[in-house]
Amino acid sequence: MIPLHDSTLYHGLFRWHADMDGRPRLSRHEAGPEIIPCPTTGRPLRIATIEANTAAICPACANHGQGGFVSFEGDLRMAYACPQCRELVWLAGA
């Protein structure tokens, strides 16, 4: 299991929390980076927007949760940060 304070979780873009009823959710990390590496090429991707604590279904684990979305400048892909599987899941652009 990944420690909750691990700065590599979601590349440091989000913080993992548990609600009062124990359900996981994400909030934006106030000191998160402006750039993260592309998962396939390693080239730097500049972050355009970050939305946290957003209801969605994870494309990787199919669980419903309060995760986060990240979009990038000059790149049509988005990434979903899943609070259940604790992964940053990359979504194909249009």
Residue pairs with C-beta under 8 A, 6 or more apart in sequence:
2 8
2 9
2 86
4 15
4 16
9 16
9 86
10 26
10 29
10 68
10 81
10 86
10 88
11 32
11 33
11 36
11 37
11 88
12 29
12 31
12 32
12 33
13 28
13 29
13 32
13 33
13 36
13 47
13 50
13 68
13 70
13 81
13 88
14 26
14 27
14 28
14 29
14 32
14 50
14 52
14 68
14 81
15 26
15 27
15 28
15 29
16 24
16 25
16 26
16 83
16 86
17 24
17 25
17 26
17 27
18 24
18 25
19 25
19 66
23 65
23 66
24 65
24 66
24 83
24 84
25 53
25 65
25 66
25 67
25 83
26 52
26 53
26 66
26 67
26 68
26 81
26 83
27 52
27 53
28 50
28 52
28 68
32 50
33 47
34 46
34 47
35 44
35 45
35 46
35 47
36 44
36 45
36 47
36 70
37 43
37 44
37 45
38 44
38 45
38 75
39 90
45 72
45 73
45 75
46 72
46 73
46 74
47 70
47 71
47 72
47 73
48 71
48 72
48 73
49 69
49 70
49 71
50 68
50 69
50 70
51 68
51 69
52 68
52 81
53 66
53 68
54 66
54 67
54 68
54 69
55 64
55 65
55 66
56 64
56 65
56 67
56 69
56 80
57 63
57 64
57 65
58 64
58 65
58 67
58 80
58 82
58 84
58 85
58 89
59 80
59 89
59 91
60 82
60 85
60 87
60 89
61 82
61 84
61 85
61 87
63 82
63 84
63 85
65 82
65 83
65 84
66 83
67 80
67 81
67 82
67 83
68 80
68 81
69 78
69 79
69 80
69 81
70 78
70 79
70 81
70 88
71 78
72 78
75 93
76 93
76 94
77 90
77 91
77 92
77 93
78 90
78 91
78 93
79 88
79 89
79 90
79 91
80 88
80 89
80 91
81 87
81 88
81 89
82 88
82 89
